[in-house]
Amino acid sequence: MDRKCIGMTPGGQPHRSYDFRKRQVQHSDQGTSGPLCRVPTGNAGSESPQRRQGREKGIGSRGASDEAAAGRKADAETRTTSVAADSLCLDTGGKIGSTCTGLVNKADWSAKLREEIGEAGGRKKANLRVSAQLFAVGLEQDGKKLLECGQWLRFREFLQSGAVKLRSADFCNQRLACLPCSRAATLRNVRKLHSKVAEYLVEHDDIPVMLTLTQTAGDDLRERFRHLMDSLKRASERRRNAMKGLRVRSEFVQARGIGFFVEVKRGSRSGQWHVHTHALAMVPRGHKFDLPRLWDEWAKCTQQDHARVDARVTLAGRELLKSGHRFASLDTKQREKLVGDLLEVCKYSLKFGDLSASDVVRVHRTLKGRHLRRSWGELRRLPDESAGGDLTEDDGRYVDHLFRWLDGSYRLLRSEQGGGNTPQSAESIDLADCPF
């Protein structure tokens, strides 16, 4: 692995940046004034006098001489001492854009940052276990991607509020095998759906209702998933025929639009695969679902004698019913409850905490590439998922912390202060934006 540095021009701008996804350095035509990030590796750019002397004495021999080995050892000690000195660089003087490098001691981190790094480390170790299972079943490409996922993390710590957010990282985008990527996909859904639903509620006087549609559990995951998708298709056809005036009754016509999100988990008692869906329904004010009829209709769609359905008004819907106003008339605190509702509806597609590594691999192999959401009516044509920033932006001064996974834990390589409109050299690092 090569040693990569990010230098600064006399004007304070970066002259080259490291692209962590392409694993290469991107240069510019500007000059340098010194390294900004120093990563200790075995392939150093400069030699110590001992190593140079040993190398010169070892010329013409097949193996490295004792002097050359001693030179390499001395050079490694020199680099270790340099990193240890860098780790003392904690005081940036409070200047915007100032930088410190090195493996900073955990004692100097804030409690929130230590908590976030601890959770990230736990998720990384879980990924390593799943990656080993992927290699064992012959999915070497997927296992390699998962093994490299989360090698670099960039956290942003806001000085005023104390909040810590993961701003960017190198993700594998395997949402059914990787917990961090599953979280990213969930919050991308929430961000996009929030924009869609908020715009819809401003134009329509509707009440958001959360639905949970279940089916019997089974041992065959593929069959249970197909059965759920076929049941949703039959329910969609019944709703469409009822809206056309045909002799079919459907309780789903009470909603102008519905968005469905599939969730997979193991049954707590049976241990079988429980594939079900959560949904957000837009119900006009004054309308409501007849729950017994909805139960019967969903049982017919699933071709079962009994199928459980749950319907409840969301927190934002309760505020709309309590106030009697439309969504645009609610205050900021009341409108923010819609985000919590969407987080509840767009849960993880997979309950990672309840599954073993082998179960995660089975779900990944079975459902990889499948669409895990459906939408009807006014909620059709949901925006495509795309990478982006956090759900909310926190203004003010902040500190960016760049971490790397080394020797079984995350090590801090660099911290930099920033804020306002000041250009930040940290933005020269080409990382995929993280949505959470």
GISULQUI-V80252 format. One record per residue. N is the residue number from 0. RES is the residue in one letter. SS is DSSP state (2 for helix, 1 for strand, 0 for the rest). Layout:
BEGIN
n=N res=RES ss=SS
n=N res=RES ss=SS
END
This chain:
BEGIN
n=0 res=M ss=0
n=1 res=D ss=0
n=2 res=R ss=0
n=3 res=K ss=0
n=4 res=C ss=0
n=5 res=I ss=0
n=6 res=G ss=1
n=7 res=M ss=1
n=8 res=T ss=0
n=9 res=P ss=0
n=10 res=G ss=0
n=11 res=G ss=0
n=12 res=Q ss=0
n=13 res=P ss=1
n=14 res=H ss=0
n=15 res=R ss=1
n=16 res=S ss=1
n=17 res=Y ss=1
n=18 res=D ss=1
n=19 res=F ss=0
n=20 res=R ss=0
n=21 res=K ss=0
n=22 res=R ss=0
n=23 res=Q ss=1
n=24 res=V ss=1
n=25 res=Q ss=1
n=26 res=H ss=1
n=27 res=S ss=0
n=28 res=D ss=0
n=29 res=Q ss=0
n=30 res=G ss=0
n=31 res=T ss=0
n=32 res=S ss=0
n=33 res=G ss=0
n=34 res=P ss=1
n=35 res=L ss=0
n=36 res=C ss=0
n=37 res=R ss=0
n=38 res=V ss=0
n=39 res=P ss=0
n=40 res=T ss=0
n=41 res=G ss=0
n=42 res=N ss=0
n=43 res=A ss=0
n=44 res=G ss=0
n=45 res=S ss=0
n=46 res=E ss=0
n=47 res=S ss=0
n=48 res=P ss=2
n=49 res=Q ss=2
n=50 res=R ss=2
n=51 res=R ss=2
n=52 res=Q ss=2
n=53 res=G ss=2
n=54 res=R ss=2
n=55 res=E ss=2
n=56 res=K ss=2
n=57 res=G ss=0
n=58 res=I ss=0
n=59 res=G ss=0
n=60 res=S ss=0
n=61 res=R ss=0
n=62 res=G ss=0
n=63 res=A ss=0
n=64 res=S ss=0
n=65 res=D ss=2
n=66 res=E ss=2
n=67 res=A ss=2
n=68 res=A ss=2
n=69 res=A ss=2
n=70 res=G ss=2
n=71 res=R ss=2
n=72 res=K ss=2
n=73 res=A ss=2
n=74 res=D ss=2
n=75 res=A ss=2
n=76 res=E ss=2
n=77 res=T ss=2
n=78 res=R ss=2
n=79 res=T ss=2
n=80 res=T ss=2
n=81 res=S ss=2
n=82 res=V ss=2
n=83 res=A ss=2
n=84 res=A ss=2
n=85 res=D ss=2
n=86 res=S ss=0
n=87 res=L ss=0
n=88 res=C ss=0
n=89 res=L ss=0
n=90 res=D ss=0
n=91 res=T ss=0
n=92 res=G ss=0
n=93 res=G ss=0
n=94 res=K ss=0
n=95 res=I ss=0
n=96 res=G ss=0
n=97 res=S ss=0
n=98 res=T ss=1
n=99 res=C ss=1
n=100 res=T ss=1
n=101 res=G ss=0
n=102 res=L ss=0
n=103 res=V ss=0
n=104 res=N ss=0
n=105 res=K ss=2
n=106 res=A ss=2
n=107 res=D ss=2
n=108 res=W ss=0
n=109 res=S ss=0
n=110 res=A ss=2
n=111 res=K ss=2
n=112 res=L ss=2
n=113 res=R ss=2
n=114 res=E ss=2
n=115 res=E ss=2
n=116 res=I ss=2
n=117 res=G ss=2
n=118 res=E ss=2
n=119 res=A ss=2
n=120 res=G ss=2
n=121 res=G ss=2
n=122 res=R ss=2
n=123 res=K ss=2
n=124 res=K ss=2
n=125 res=A ss=2
n=126 res=N ss=2
n=127 res=L ss=2
n=128 res=R ss=2
n=129 res=V ss=2
n=130 res=S ss=2
n=131 res=A ss=2
n=132 res=Q ss=2
n=133 res=L ss=2
n=134 res=F ss=2
n=135 res=A ss=2
n=136 res=V ss=0
n=137 res=G ss=0
n=138 res=L ss=0
n=139 res=E ss=2
n=140 res=Q ss=2
n=141 res=D ss=2
n=142 res=G ss=2
n=143 res=K ss=2
n=144 res=K ss=2
n=145 res=L ss=2
n=146 res=L ss=2
n=147 res=E ss=2
n=148 res=C ss=0
n=149 res=G ss=0
n=150 res=Q ss=0
n=151 res=W ss=1
n=152 res=L ss=1
n=153 res=R ss=1
n=154 res=F ss=1
n=155 res=R ss=1
n=156 res=E ss=1
n=157 res=F ss=1
n=158 res=L ss=0
n=159 res=Q ss=0
n=160 res=S ss=0
n=161 res=G ss=0
n=162 res=A ss=0
n=163 res=V ss=1
n=164 res=K ss=1
n=165 res=L ss=1
n=166 res=R ss=1
n=167 res=S ss=1
n=168 res=A ss=1
n=169 res=D ss=0
n=170 res=F ss=0
n=171 res=C ss=0
n=172 res=N ss=0
n=173 res=Q ss=0
n=174 res=R ss=0
n=175 res=L ss=0
n=176 res=A ss=0
n=177 res=C ss=0
n=178 res=L ss=2
n=179 res=P ss=2
n=180 res=C ss=2
n=181 res=S ss=2
n=182 res=R ss=2
n=183 res=A ss=2
n=184 res=A ss=2
n=185 res=T ss=2
n=186 res=L ss=2
n=187 res=R ss=2
n=188 res=N ss=2
n=189 res=V ss=2
n=190 res=R ss=2
n=191 res=K ss=2
n=192 res=L ss=2
n=193 res=H ss=2
n=194 res=S ss=2
n=195 res=K ss=2
n=196 res=V ss=2
n=197 res=A ss=2
n=198 res=E ss=2
n=199 res=Y ss=2
n=200 res=L ss=2
n=201 res=V ss=2
n=202 res=E ss=2
n=203 res=H ss=0
n=204 res=D ss=0
n=205 res=D ss=1
n=206 res=I ss=1
n=207 res=P ss=1
n=208 res=V ss=1
n=209 res=M ss=1
n=210 res=L ss=1
n=211 res=T ss=1
n=212 res=L ss=1
n=213 res=T ss=0
n=214 res=Q ss=0
n=215 res=T ss=0
n=216 res=A ss=0
n=217 res=G ss=1
n=218 res=D ss=0
n=219 res=D ss=0
n=220 res=L ss=2
n=221 res=R ss=2
n=222 res=E ss=2
n=223 res=R ss=2
n=224 res=F ss=2
n=225 res=R ss=2
n=226 res=H ss=2
n=227 res=L ss=2
n=228 res=M ss=2
n=229 res=D ss=2
n=230 res=S ss=2
n=231 res=L ss=2
n=232 res=K ss=2
n=233 res=R ss=2
n=234 res=A ss=2
n=235 res=S ss=2
n=236 res=E ss=2
n=237 res=R ss=2
n=238 res=R ss=2
n=239 res=R ss=2
n=240 res=N ss=2
n=241 res=A ss=2
n=242 res=M ss=2
n=243 res=K ss=0
n=244 res=G ss=0
n=245 res=L ss=0
n=246 res=R ss=0
n=247 res=V ss=0
n=248 res=R ss=0
n=249 res=S ss=0
n=250 res=E ss=2
n=251 res=F ss=2
n=252 res=V ss=2
n=253 res=Q ss=2
n=254 res=A ss=1
n=255 res=R ss=1
n=256 res=G ss=1
n=257 res=I ss=1
n=258 res=G ss=1
n=259 res=F ss=1
n=260 res=F ss=1
n=261 res=V ss=1
n=262 res=E ss=1
n=263 res=V ss=1
n=264 res=K ss=1
n=265 res=R ss=1
n=266 res=G ss=0
n=267 res=S ss=0
n=268 res=R ss=0
n=269 res=S ss=0
n=270 res=G ss=0
n=271 res=Q ss=0
n=272 res=W ss=1
n=273 res=H ss=1
n=274 res=V ss=1
n=275 res=H ss=1
n=276 res=T ss=1
n=277 res=H ss=1
n=278 res=A ss=1
n=279 res=L ss=1
n=280 res=A ss=1
n=281 res=M ss=1
n=282 res=V ss=1
n=283 res=P ss=1
n=284 res=R ss=0
n=285 res=G ss=0
n=286 res=H ss=0
n=287 res=K ss=0
n=288 res=F ss=0
n=289 res=D ss=0
n=290 res=L ss=2
n=291 res=P ss=2
n=292 res=R ss=2
n=293 res=L ss=2
n=294 res=W ss=2
n=295 res=D ss=2
n=296 res=E ss=2
n=297 res=W ss=2
n=298 res=A ss=2
n=299 res=K ss=2
n=300 res=C ss=2
n=301 res=T ss=2
n=302 res=Q ss=0
n=303 res=Q ss=0
n=304 res=D ss=0
n=305 res=H ss=0
n=306 res=A ss=0
n=307 res=R ss=0
n=308 res=V ss=1
n=309 res=D ss=1
n=310 res=A ss=1
n=311 res=R ss=1
n=312 res=V ss=1
n=313 res=T ss=0
n=314 res=L ss=2
n=315 res=A ss=2
n=316 res=G ss=2
n=317 res=R ss=2
n=318 res=E ss=2
n=319 res=L ss=2
n=320 res=L ss=2
n=321 res=K ss=2
n=322 res=S ss=2
n=323 res=G ss=0
n=324 res=H ss=0
n=325 res=R ss=0
n=326 res=F ss=2
n=327 res=A ss=2
n=328 res=S ss=2
n=329 res=L ss=0
n=330 res=D ss=0
n=331 res=T ss=2
n=332 res=K ss=2
n=333 res=Q ss=2
n=334 res=R ss=2
n=335 res=E ss=0
n=336 res=K ss=2
n=337 res=L ss=2
n=338 res=V ss=2
n=339 res=G ss=2
n=340 res=D ss=2
n=341 res=L ss=2
n=342 res=L ss=2
n=343 res=E ss=2
n=344 res=V ss=2
n=345 res=C ss=0
n=346 res=K ss=0
n=347 res=Y ss=0
n=348 res=S ss=0
n=349 res=L ss=1
n=350 res=K ss=0
n=351 res=F ss=2
n=352 res=G ss=2
n=353 res=D ss=2
n=354 res=L ss=0
n=355 res=S ss=0
n=356 res=A ss=2
n=357 res=S ss=2
n=358 res=D ss=2
n=359 res=V ss=2
n=360 res=V ss=2
n=361 res=R ss=2
n=362 res=V ss=2
n=363 res=H ss=2
n=364 res=R ss=2
n=365 res=T ss=2
n=366 res=L ss=2
n=367 res=K ss=0
n=368 res=G ss=0
n=369 res=R ss=0
n=370 res=H ss=0
n=371 res=L ss=0
n=372 res=R ss=1
n=373 res=R ss=1
n=374 res=S ss=1
n=375 res=W ss=1
n=376 res=G ss=1
n=377 res=E ss=0
n=378 res=L ss=0
n=379 res=R ss=0
n=380 res=R ss=0
n=381 res=L ss=0
n=382 res=P ss=0
n=383 res=D ss=0
n=384 res=E ss=0
n=385 res=S ss=0
n=386 res=A ss=0
n=387 res=G ss=0
n=388 res=G ss=0
n=389 res=D ss=0
n=390 res=L ss=0
n=391 res=T ss=0
n=392 res=E ss=0
n=393 res=D ss=0
n=394 res=D ss=0
n=395 res=G ss=0
n=396 res=R ss=0
n=397 res=Y ss=1
n=398 res=V ss=1
n=399 res=D ss=1
n=400 res=H ss=1
n=401 res=L ss=1
n=402 res=F ss=1
n=403 res=R ss=1
n=404 res=W ss=1
n=405 res=L ss=1
n=406 res=D ss=0
n=407 res=G ss=0
n=408 res=S ss=1
n=409 res=Y ss=1
n=410 res=R ss=1
n=411 res=L ss=1
n=412 res=L ss=1
n=413 res=R ss=1
n=414 res=S ss=1
n=415 res=E ss=1
n=416 res=Q ss=1
n=417 res=G ss=1
n=418 res=G ss=0
n=419 res=G ss=0
n=420 res=N ss=0
n=421 res=T ss=0
n=422 res=P ss=0
n=423 res=Q ss=0
n=424 res=S ss=2
n=425 res=A ss=2
n=426 res=E ss=2
n=427 res=S ss=2
n=428 res=I ss=0
n=429 res=D ss=1
n=430 res=L ss=0
n=431 res=A ss=1
n=432 res=D ss=1
n=433 res=C ss=0
n=434 res=P ss=0
n=435 res=F ss=0
END
